[in-house]
Amino acid sequence: MWDNSICKVCGVKRGPVEYVYGFIQLMKRKTNEIIESYIEDKKCNREQAVAALNQFRPLKTLVKVLDEYNYMKYTRGFQGQSIATRATRASSPIPAGANNAI
C-alpha cells in the first residue's frame, strides 16, 4: 500500500503483505457490499447489478473504480456524490450479457 491517507482510514499498515492480505481483502468486501446494496435497492440479480455499476467506468473494473473513489475521498478530500448514489440514479438499460467479474 502506498497511500498514507487511505491506509489510515482503512486501518491497514503500509507494506506488501498488508496490501495483499489486508487492503485487497477489505476492498473485495466493500465491492461486494456495493453490489449487494444495489441488488437490494434495484431488486435485480448480481450480473445486472455489476453491469449497471460498471457503466460508469466501462473500461475499468469495480475494484479500480473503488480505488479511484478512495483516492479522491481520502487523499484529495473530495466529498462529492458517492458511487452508490450515482449507480442508483442510472437511467440507461443494463446491457445483455454483461460481464459480472469483479
Backbone atoms as SQL, in Angstrom:
CREATE TABLE atoms (id INTEGER PRIMARY KEY, chain TEXT, resi INTEGER, resn TEXT, atom TEXT, x REAL, y REAL, z REAL);
INSERT INTO atoms VALUES
  (1, 'A', 1, 'MET', 'N', 0.855, -1.173, 0.000),
  (2, 'A', 1, 'MET', 'CA', 0.000, 0.000, 0.000),
  (3, 'A', 1, 'MET', 'C', 0.893, 1.225, 0.000),
  (4, 'A', 2, 'TRP', 'N', 0.530, 2.204, -0.779),
  (5, 'A', 2, 'TRP', 'CA', 1.406, 3.355, -0.970),
  (6, 'A', 2, 'TRP', 'C', 0.781, 4.680, -0.533),
  (7, 'A', 3, 'ASP', 'N', -0.475, 4.702, -0.197),
  (8, 'A', 3, 'ASP', 'CA', -1.159, 5.950, 0.102),
  (9, 'A', 3, 'ASP', 'C', -1.447, 6.038, 1.598),
  (10, 'A', 4, 'ASN', 'N', -0.753, 6.945, 2.286),
  (11, 'A', 4, 'ASN', 'CA', -0.901, 7.068, 3.741),
  (12, 'A', 4, 'ASN', 'C', -2.323, 7.392, 4.169),
  (13, 'A', 5, 'SER', 'N', -3.005, 8.262, 3.438),
  (14, 'A', 5, 'SER', 'CA', -4.368, 8.658, 3.809),
  (15, 'A', 5, 'SER', 'C', -5.321, 7.474, 3.755),
  (16, 'A', 6, 'ILE', 'N', -5.228, 6.693, 2.696),
  (17, 'A', 6, 'ILE', 'CA', -6.106, 5.526, 2.558),
  (18, 'A', 6, 'ILE', 'C', -5.741, 4.474, 3.602),
  (19, 'A', 7, 'CYS', 'N', -4.465, 4.248, 3.827),
  (20, 'A', 7, 'CYS', 'CA', -4.030, 3.293, 4.854),
  (21, 'A', 7, 'CYS', 'C', -4.629, 3.649, 6.209),
  (22, 'A', 8, 'LYS', 'N', -4.542, 4.916, 6.564),
  (23, 'A', 8, 'LYS', 'CA', -5.030, 5.374, 7.868),
  (24, 'A', 8, 'LYS', 'C', -6.531, 5.143, 8.005),
  (25, 'A', 9, 'VAL', 'N', -7.292, 5.538, 7.003),
  (26, 'A', 9, 'VAL', 'CA', -8.752, 5.388, 7.059),
  (27, 'A', 9, 'VAL', 'C', -9.158, 3.918, 7.091),
  (28, 'A', 10, 'CYS', 'N', -8.445, 3.089, 6.342),
  (29, 'A', 10, 'CYS', 'CA', -8.790, 1.670, 6.249),
  (30, 'A', 10, 'CYS', 'C', -8.183, 0.829, 7.367),
  (31, 'A', 11, 'GLY', 'N', -7.307, 1.426, 8.158),
  (32, 'A', 11, 'GLY', 'CA', -6.671, 0.686, 9.242),
  (33, 'A', 11, 'GLY', 'C', -5.686, -0.360, 8.750),
  (34, 'A', 12, 'VAL', 'N', -5.021, -0.081, 7.630),
  (35, 'A', 12, 'VAL', 'CA', -4.053, -1.011, 7.041),
  (36, 'A', 12, 'VAL', 'C', -2.677, -0.367, 7.099),
  (37, 'A', 13, 'LYS', 'N', -1.687, -1.136, 7.546),
  (38, 'A', 13, 'LYS', 'CA', -0.319, -0.629, 7.568),
  (39, 'A', 13, 'LYS', 'C', 0.267, -0.694, 6.168),
  (40, 'A', 14, 'ARG', 'N', 1.245, 0.160, 5.913),
  (41, 'A', 14, 'ARG', 'CA', 1.924, 0.161, 4.623),
  (42, 'A', 14, 'ARG', 'C', 2.818, -1.061, 4.507),
  (43, 'A', 15, 'GLY', 'N', 2.877, -1.615, 3.311),
  (44, 'A', 15, 'GLY', 'CA', 3.753, -2.746, 3.046),
  (45, 'A', 15, 'GLY', 'C', 3.065, -3.765, 2.168),
  (46, 'A', 16, 'PRO', 'N', 3.843, -4.594, 1.488),
  (47, 'A', 16, 'PRO', 'CA', 3.270, -5.542, 0.534),
  (48, 'A', 16, 'PRO', 'C', 2.389, -6.613, 1.173),
  (49, 'A', 17, 'VAL', 'N', 2.774, -7.131, 2.321),
  (50, 'A', 17, 'VAL', 'CA', 1.972, -8.171, 2.974),
  (51, 'A', 17, 'VAL', 'C', 0.630, -7.602, 3.415),
  (52, 'A', 18, 'GLU', 'N', 0.671, -6.431, 4.033),
  (53, 'A', 18, 'GLU', 'CA', -0.561, -5.786, 4.477),
  (54, 'A', 18, 'GLU', 'C', -1.458, -5.434, 3.300),
  (55, 'A', 19, 'TYR', 'N', -0.843, -5.048, 2.194),
  (56, 'A', 19, 'TYR', 'CA', -1.609, -4.705, 0.993),
  (57, 'A', 19, 'TYR', 'C', -2.366, -5.926, 0.476),
  (58, 'A', 20, 'VAL', 'N', -1.661, -7.037, 0.336),
  (59, 'A', 20, 'VAL', 'CA', -2.278, -8.241, -0.230),
  (60, 'A', 20, 'VAL', 'C', -3.301, -8.851, 0.719),
  (61, 'A', 21, 'TYR', 'N', -2.936, -8.991, 1.989),
  (62, 'A', 21, 'TYR', 'CA', -3.815, -9.705, 2.915),
  (63, 'A', 21, 'TYR', 'C', -4.750, -8.811, 3.720),
  (64, 'A', 22, 'GLY', 'N', -4.534, -7.526, 3.671),
  (65, 'A', 22, 'GLY', 'CA', -5.403, -6.601, 4.389),
  (66, 'A', 22, 'GLY', 'C', -6.229, -5.753, 3.451),
  (67, 'A', 23, 'PHE', 'N', -5.564, -4.898, 2.711),
  (68, 'A', 23, 'PHE', 'CA', -6.260, -3.918, 1.886),
  (69, 'A', 23, 'PHE', 'C', -7.058, -4.560, 0.746),
  (70, 'A', 24, 'ILE', 'N', -6.459, -5.468, 0.014),
  (71, 'A', 24, 'ILE', 'CA', -7.178, -6.080, -1.108),
  (72, 'A', 24, 'ILE', 'C', -8.416, -6.824, -0.613),
  (73, 'A', 25, 'GLN', 'N', -8.279, -7.546, 0.496),
  (74, 'A', 25, 'GLN', 'CA', -9.434, -8.261, 1.044),
  (75, 'A', 25, 'GLN', 'C', -10.521, -7.288, 1.506),
  (76, 'A', 26, 'LEU', 'N', -10.117, -6.180, 2.109),
  (77, 'A', 26, 'LEU', 'CA', -11.072, -5.156, 2.530),
  (78, 'A', 26, 'LEU', 'C', -11.805, -4.572, 1.326),
  (79, 'A', 27, 'MET', 'N', -11.075, -4.266, 0.260),
  (80, 'A', 27, 'MET', 'CA', -11.699, -3.701, -0.942),
  (81, 'A', 27, 'MET', 'C', -12.624, -4.711, -1.618),
  (82, 'A', 28, 'LYS', 'N', -12.285, -5.973, -1.559),
  (83, 'A', 28, 'LYS', 'CA', -13.162, -7.011, -2.104),
  (84, 'A', 28, 'LYS', 'C', -14.476, -7.045, -1.318),
  (85, 'A', 29, 'ARG', 'N', -14.379, -6.980, 0.009),
  (86, 'A', 29, 'ARG', 'CA', -15.597, -6.951, 0.829),
  (87, 'A', 29, 'ARG', 'C', -16.433, -5.708, 0.529),
  (88, 'A', 30, 'LYS', 'N', -15.773, -4.548, 0.424),
  (89, 'A', 30, 'LYS', 'CA', -16.503, -3.303, 0.144),
  (90, 'A', 30, 'LYS', 'C', -17.167, -3.352, -1.229),
  (91, 'A', 31, 'THR', 'N', -16.461, -3.908, -2.211),
  (92, 'A', 31, 'THR', 'CA', -17.036, -4.039, -3.550),
  (93, 'A', 31, 'THR', 'C', -18.277, -4.916, -3.505),
  (94, 'A', 32, 'ASN', 'N', -18.198, -6.027, -2.805),
  (95, 'A', 32, 'ASN', 'CA', -19.359, -6.908, -2.685),
  (96, 'A', 32, 'ASN', 'C', -20.502, -6.243, -1.936),
  (97, 'A', 33, 'GLU', 'N', -20.182, -5.409, -0.943),
  (98, 'A', 33, 'GLU', 'CA', -21.224, -4.664, -0.232),
  (99, 'A', 33, 'GLU', 'C', -21.944, -3.699, -1.177),
  (100, 'A', 34, 'ILE', 'N', -21.187, -3.029, -2.037),
  (101, 'A', 34, 'ILE', 'CA', -21.788, -2.115, -3.012),
  (102, 'A', 34, 'ILE', 'C', -22.716, -2.882, -3.946),
  (103, 'A', 35, 'ILE', 'N', -22.251, -4.021, -4.429),
  (104, 'A', 35, 'ILE', 'CA', -23.056, -4.839, -5.339),
  (105, 'A', 35, 'ILE', 'C', -24.318, -5.330, -4.637),
  (106, 'A', 36, 'GLU', 'N', -24.175, -5.851, -3.420),
  (107, 'A', 36, 'GLU', 'CA', -25.337, -6.354, -2.675),
  (108, 'A', 36, 'GLU', 'C', -26.334, -5.229, -2.375),
  (109, 'A', 37, 'SER', 'N', -25.835, -4.053, -2.060),
  (110, 'A', 37, 'SER', 'CA', -26.715, -2.913, -1.812),
  (111, 'A', 37, 'SER', 'C', -27.507, -2.554, -3.060),
  (112, 'A', 38, 'TYR', 'N', -26.844, -2.568, -4.207),
  (113, 'A', 38, 'TYR', 'CA', -27.516, -2.263, -5.465),
  (114, 'A', 38, 'TYR', 'C', -28.576, -3.325, -5.773),
  (115, 'A', 39, 'ILE', 'N', -28.240, -4.595, -5.554),
  (116, 'A', 39, 'ILE', 'CA', -29.186, -5.688, -5.787),
  (117, 'A', 39, 'ILE', 'C', -30.430, -5.497, -4.930),
  (118, 'A', 40, 'GLU', 'N', -30.223, -5.166, -3.670),
  (119, 'A', 40, 'GLU', 'CA', -31.351, -4.968, -2.757),
  (120, 'A', 40, 'GLU', 'C', -32.201, -3.767, -3.174),
  (121, 'A', 41, 'ASP', 'N', -31.555, -2.659, -3.519),
  (122, 'A', 41, 'ASP', 'CA', -32.278, -1.443, -3.899),
  (123, 'A', 41, 'ASP', 'C', -33.044, -1.601, -5.209),
  (124, 'A', 42, 'LYS', 'N', -32.411, -2.249, -6.183),
  (125, 'A', 42, 'LYS', 'CA', -32.996, -2.345, -7.527),
  (126, 'A', 42, 'LYS', 'C', -33.720, -3.656, -7.793),
  (127, 'A', 43, 'LYS', 'N', -33.672, -4.592, -6.843),
  (128, 'A', 43, 'LYS', 'CA', -34.335, -5.893, -7.000),
  (129, 'A', 43, 'LYS', 'C', -33.898, -6.571, -8.298),
  (130, 'A', 44, 'CYS', 'N', -32.594, -6.673, -8.479),
  (131, 'A', 44, 'CYS', 'CA', -32.044, -7.302, -9.678),
  (132, 'A', 44, 'CYS', 'C', -31.068, -8.392, -9.265),
  (133, 'A', 45, 'ASN', 'N', -30.517, -9.102, -10.240),
  (134, 'A', 45, 'ASN', 'CA', -29.534, -10.131, -9.914),
  (135, 'A', 45, 'ASN', 'C', -28.126, -9.546, -9.929),
  (136, 'A', 46, 'ARG', 'N', -27.160, -10.362, -9.541),
  (137, 'A', 46, 'ARG', 'CA', -25.778, -9.896, -9.425),
  (138, 'A', 46, 'ARG', 'C', -25.231, -9.423, -10.768),
  (139, 'A', 47, 'GLU', 'N', -25.470, -10.176, -11.817),
  (140, 'A', 47, 'GLU', 'CA', -24.967, -9.812, -13.141),
  (141, 'A', 47, 'GLU', 'C', -25.503, -8.448, -13.573),
  (142, 'A', 48, 'GLN', 'N', -26.782, -8.200, -13.345),
  (143, 'A', 48, 'GLN', 'CA', -27.375, -6.910, -13.702),
  (144, 'A', 48, 'GLN', 'C', -26.796, -5.778, -12.857),
  (145, 'A', 49, 'ALA', 'N', -26.589, -6.045, -11.574),
  (146, 'A', 49, 'ALA', 'CA', -26.035, -5.019, -10.688),
  (147, 'A', 49, 'ALA', 'C', -24.615, -4.640, -11.100),
  (148, 'A', 50, 'VAL', 'N', -23.787, -5.629, -11.375),
  (149, 'A', 50, 'VAL', 'CA', -22.410, -5.359, -11.779),
  (150, 'A', 50, 'VAL', 'C', -22.388, -4.606, -13.101),
  (151, 'A', 51, 'ALA', 'N', -23.246, -5.009, -14.035),
  (152, 'A', 51, 'ALA', 'CA', -23.298, -4.317, -15.330),
  (153, 'A', 51, 'ALA', 'C', -23.706, -2.855, -15.144),
  (154, 'A', 52, 'ALA', 'N', -24.684, -2.609, -14.298),
  (155, 'A', 52, 'ALA', 'CA', -25.141, -1.238, -14.066),
  (156, 'A', 52, 'ALA', 'C', -24.048, -0.406, -13.403),
  (157, 'A', 53, 'LEU', 'N', -23.373, -0.973, -12.428),
  (158, 'A', 53, 'LEU', 'CA', -22.301, -0.247, -11.752),
  (159, 'A', 53, 'LEU', 'C', -21.116, -0.014, -12.679),
  (160, 'A', 54, 'ASN', 'N', -20.848, -0.954, -13.556),
  (161, 'A', 54, 'ASN', 'CA', -19.729, -0.818, -14.487),
  (162, 'A', 54, 'ASN', 'C', -19.980, 0.198, -15.589),
  (163, 'A', 55, 'GLN', 'N', -21.205, 0.600, -15.804),
  (164, 'A', 55, 'GLN', 'CA', -21.478, 1.541, -16.891),
  (165, 'A', 55, 'GLN', 'C', -20.841, 2.903, -16.659),
  (166, 'A', 56, 'PHE', 'N', -20.467, 3.207, -15.424),
  (167, 'A', 56, 'PHE', 'CA', -19.836, 4.488, -15.130),
  (168, 'A', 56, 'PHE', 'C', -18.379, 4.518, -15.563),
  (169, 'A', 57, 'ARG', 'N', -17.757, 3.384, -15.597),
  (170, 'A', 57, 'ARG', 'CA', -16.356, 3.260, -15.996),
  (171, 'A', 57, 'ARG', 'C', -16.212, 1.967, -16.798),
  (172, 'A', 58, 'PRO', 'N', -16.775, 1.914, -17.998),
  (173, 'A', 58, 'PRO', 'CA', -16.825, 0.648, -18.728),
  (174, 'A', 58, 'PRO', 'C', -15.457, 0.035, -19.030),
  (175, 'A', 59, 'LEU', 'N', -14.412, 0.806, -19.017),
  (176, 'A', 59, 'LEU', 'CA', -13.092, 0.253, -19.291),
  (177, 'A', 59, 'LEU', 'C', -12.336, -0.101, -18.014),
  (178, 'A', 60, 'LYS', 'N', -12.998, 0.011, -16.868),
  (179, 'A', 60, 'LYS', 'CA', -12.362, -0.267, -15.584),
  (180, 'A', 60, 'LYS', 'C', -13.221, -1.243, -14.787),
  (181, 'A', 61, 'THR', 'N', -12.579, -2.001, -13.920),
  (182, 'A', 61, 'THR', 'CA', -13.310, -2.906, -13.038),
  (183, 'A', 61, 'THR', 'C', -13.891, -2.124, -11.865),
  (184, 'A', 62, 'LEU', 'N', -14.812, -2.744, -11.154),
  (185, 'A', 62, 'LEU', 'CA', -15.365, -2.100, -9.959),
  (186, 'A', 62, 'LEU', 'C', -14.274, -1.847, -8.924),
  (187, 'A', 63, 'VAL', 'N', -13.308, -2.741, -8.845),
  (188, 'A', 63, 'VAL', 'CA', -12.208, -2.557, -7.894),
  (189, 'A', 63, 'VAL', 'C', -11.415, -1.302, -8.241),
  (190, 'A', 64, 'LYS', 'N', -11.184, -1.059, -9.525),
  (191, 'A', 64, 'LYS', 'CA', -10.462, 0.148, -9.947),
  (192, 'A', 64, 'LYS', 'C', -11.278, 1.396, -9.627),
  (193, 'A', 65, 'VAL', 'N', -12.587, 1.333, -9.849),
  (194, 'A', 65, 'VAL', 'CA', -13.448, 2.472, -9.521),
  (195, 'A', 65, 'VAL', 'C', -13.389, 2.743, -8.021),
  (196, 'A', 66, 'LEU', 'N', -13.423, 1.682, -7.206),
  (197, 'A', 66, 'LEU', 'CA', -13.337, 1.846, -5.760),
  (198, 'A', 66, 'LEU', 'C', -11.985, 2.438, -5.359),
  (199, 'A', 67, 'ASP', 'N', -10.922, 2.018, -6.013),
  (200, 'A', 67, 'ASP', 'CA', -9.593, 2.572, -5.770),
  (201, 'A', 67, 'ASP', 'C', -9.573, 4.070, -6.057),
  (202, 'A', 68, 'GLU', 'N', -10.150, 4.472, -7.174),
  (203, 'A', 68, 'GLU', 'CA', -10.201, 5.892, -7.529),
  (204, 'A', 68, 'GLU', 'C', -11.069, 6.675, -6.549),
  (205, 'A', 69, 'TYR', 'N', -12.155, 6.072, -6.104),
  (206, 'A', 69, 'TYR', 'CA', -13.026, 6.708, -5.105),
  (207, 'A', 69, 'TYR', 'C', -12.239, 6.949, -3.813),
  (208, 'A', 70, 'ASN', 'N', -11.520, 5.907, -3.334),
  (209, 'A', 70, 'ASN', 'CA', -10.714, 6.060, -2.116),
  (210, 'A', 70, 'ASN', 'C', -9.700, 7.184, -2.264),
  (211, 'A', 71, 'TYR', 'N', -9.042, 7.234, -3.405),
  (212, 'A', 71, 'TYR', 'CA', -8.041, 8.278, -3.641),
  (213, 'A', 71, 'TYR', 'C', -8.679, 9.667, -3.588),
  (214, 'A', 72, 'MET', 'N', -9.790, 9.831, -4.284),
  (215, 'A', 72, 'MET', 'CA', -10.440, 11.148, -4.323),
  (216, 'A', 72, 'MET', 'C', -10.979, 11.547, -2.944),
  (217, 'A', 73, 'LYS', 'N', -11.555, 10.597, -2.228),
  (218, 'A', 73, 'LYS', 'CA', -12.164, 10.927, -0.938),
  (219, 'A', 73, 'LYS', 'C', -11.114, 11.103, 0.165),
  (220, 'A', 74, 'TYR', 'N', -10.199, 10.151, 0.303),
  (221, 'A', 74, 'TYR', 'CA', -9.303, 10.161, 1.449),
  (222, 'A', 74, 'TYR', 'C', -7.977, 10.875, 1.195),
  (223, 'A', 75, 'THR', 'N', -7.498, 10.870, -0.030),
  (224, 'A', 75, 'THR', 'CA', -6.235, 11.536, -0.322),
  (225, 'A', 75, 'THR', 'C', -6.454, 12.972, -0.760),
  (226, 'A', 76, 'ARG', 'N', -7.424, 13.166, -1.637),
  (227, 'A', 76, 'ARG', 'CA', -7.679, 14.507, -2.166),
  (228, 'A', 76, 'ARG', 'C', -8.738, 15.262, -1.366),
  (229, 'A', 77, 'GLY', 'N', -9.503, 14.553, -0.520),
  (230, 'A', 77, 'GLY', 'CA', -10.503, 15.206, 0.315),
  (231, 'A', 77, 'GLY', 'C', -11.782, 15.593, -0.402),
  (232, 'A', 78, 'PHE', 'N', -12.044, 15.019, -1.568),
  (233, 'A', 78, 'PHE', 'CA', -13.251, 15.331, -2.332),
  (234, 'A', 78, 'PHE', 'C', -14.463, 14.701, -1.668),
  (235, 'A', 79, 'GLN', 'N', -15.516, 15.473, -1.476),
  (236, 'A', 79, 'GLN', 'CA', -16.720, 14.985, -0.811),
  (237, 'A', 79, 'GLN', 'C', -17.916, 14.964, -1.762),
  (238, 'A', 80, 'GLY', 'N', -17.700, 14.527, -2.977),
  (239, 'A', 80, 'GLY', 'CA', -18.757, 14.507, -3.987),
  (240, 'A', 80, 'GLY', 'C', -19.723, 13.363, -3.804),
  (241, 'A', 81, 'GLN', 'N', -20.520, 13.157, -4.822),
  (242, 'A', 81, 'GLN', 'CA', -21.548, 12.130, -4.833),
  (243, 'A', 81, 'GLN', 'C', -20.922, 10.742, -4.711),
  (244, 'A', 82, 'SER', 'N', -21.538, 9.859, -3.944),
  (245, 'A', 82, 'SER', 'CA', -20.994, 8.520, -3.752),
  (246, 'A', 82, 'SER', 'C', -21.206, 7.651, -4.982),
  (247, 'A', 83, 'ILE', 'N', -20.442, 6.582, -5.071),
  (248, 'A', 83, 'ILE', 'CA', -20.583, 5.632, -6.169),
  (249, 'A', 83, 'ILE', 'C', -21.984, 5.038, -6.157),
  (250, 'A', 84, 'ALA', 'N', -22.454, 4.627, -4.987),
  (251, 'A', 84, 'ALA', 'CA', -23.774, 4.004, -4.890),
  (252, 'A', 84, 'ALA', 'C', -24.871, 4.974, -5.306),
  (253, 'A', 85, 'THR', 'N', -24.747, 6.237, -4.939),
  (254, 'A', 85, 'THR', 'CA', -25.747, 7.237, -5.328),
  (255, 'A', 85, 'THR', 'C', -25.771, 7.408, -6.832),
  (256, 'A', 86, 'ARG', 'N', -24.592, 7.489, -7.439),
  (257, 'A', 86, 'ARG', 'CA', -24.531, 7.623, -8.893),
  (258, 'A', 86, 'ARG', 'C', -25.144, 6.408, -9.566),
  (259, 'A', 87, 'ALA', 'N', -24.868, 5.214, -9.038),
  (260, 'A', 87, 'ALA', 'CA', -25.386, 3.987, -9.636),
  (261, 'A', 87, 'ALA', 'C', -26.900, 3.915, -9.504),
  (262, 'A', 88, 'THR', 'N', -27.418, 4.339, -8.368),
  (263, 'A', 88, 'THR', 'CA', -28.849, 4.290, -8.124),
  (264, 'A', 88, 'THR', 'C', -29.604, 5.217, -9.069),
  (265, 'A', 89, 'ARG', 'N', -28.991, 6.315, -9.454),
  (266, 'A', 89, 'ARG', 'CA', -29.641, 7.279, -10.331),
  (267, 'A', 89, 'ARG', 'C', -29.471, 6.957, -11.810),
  (268, 'A', 90, 'ALA', 'N', -28.814, 5.857, -12.110),
  (269, 'A', 90, 'ALA', 'CA', -28.581, 5.497, -13.512),
  (270, 'A', 90, 'ALA', 'C', -29.906, 5.233, -14.205),
  (271, 'A', 91, 'SER', 'N', -30.025, 5.720, -15.407),
  (272, 'A', 91, 'SER', 'CA', -31.274, 5.531, -16.131),
  (273, 'A', 91, 'SER', 'C', -31.107, 4.683, -17.379),
  (274, 'A', 92, 'SER', 'N', -29.872, 4.402, -17.791),
  (275, 'A', 92, 'SER', 'CA', -29.689, 3.630, -19.004),
  (276, 'A', 92, 'SER', 'C', -29.930, 2.154, -18.715),
  (277, 'A', 93, 'PRO', 'N', -30.393, 1.414, -19.724),
  (278, 'A', 93, 'PRO', 'CA', -30.699, -0.003, -19.519),
  (279, 'A', 93, 'PRO', 'C', -29.437, -0.820, -19.284),
  (280, 'A', 94, 'ILE', 'N', -29.602, -1.962, -18.651),
  (281, 'A', 94, 'ILE', 'CA', -28.494, -2.869, -18.385),
  (282, 'A', 94, 'ILE', 'C', -28.233, -3.668, -19.647),
  (283, 'A', 95, 'PRO', 'N', -26.995, -3.659, -20.174),
  (284, 'A', 95, 'PRO', 'CA', -26.714, -4.382, -21.399),
  (285, 'A', 95, 'PRO', 'C', -26.834, -5.892, -21.226),
  (286, 'A', 96, 'ALA', 'N', -27.348, -6.562, -22.229),
  (287, 'A', 96, 'ALA', 'CA', -27.473, -8.018, -22.185),
  (288, 'A', 96, 'ALA', 'C', -26.096, -8.652, -22.220),
  (289, 'A', 97, 'GLY', 'N', -25.948, -9.739, -21.475),
  (290, 'A', 97, 'GLY', 'CA', -24.691, -10.477, -21.469),
  (291, 'A', 97, 'GLY', 'C', -23.534, -9.725, -20.838),
  (292, 'A', 98, 'ALA', 'N', -23.810, -8.824, -19.931),
  (293, 'A', 98, 'ALA', 'CA', -22.754, -8.035, -19.292),
  (294, 'A', 98, 'ALA', 'C', -21.879, -8.935, -18.437),
  (295, 'A', 99, 'ASN', 'N', -20.615, -8.595, -18.370),
  (296, 'A', 99, 'ASN', 'CA', -19.648, -9.365, -17.587),
  (297, 'A', 99, 'ASN', 'C', -19.866, -9.084, -16.108),
  (298, 'A', 100, 'ASN', 'N', -19.903, -10.149, -15.284),
  (299, 'A', 100, 'ASN', 'CA', -20.116, -9.948, -13.846),
  (300, 'A', 100, 'ASN', 'C', -18.850, -10.136, -13.044),
  (301, 'A', 101, 'ALA', 'N', -17.701, -10.052, -13.652),
  (302, 'A', 101, 'ALA', 'CA', -16.439, -10.206, -12.930),
  (303, 'A', 101, 'ALA', 'C', -16.150, -8.968, -12.102),
  (304, 'A', 102, 'ILE', 'N', -15.556, -9.206, -10.949),
  (305, 'A', 102, 'ILE', 'CA', -15.169, -8.086, -10.085),
  (306, 'A', 102, 'ILE', 'C', -13.775, -7.683, -10.422);
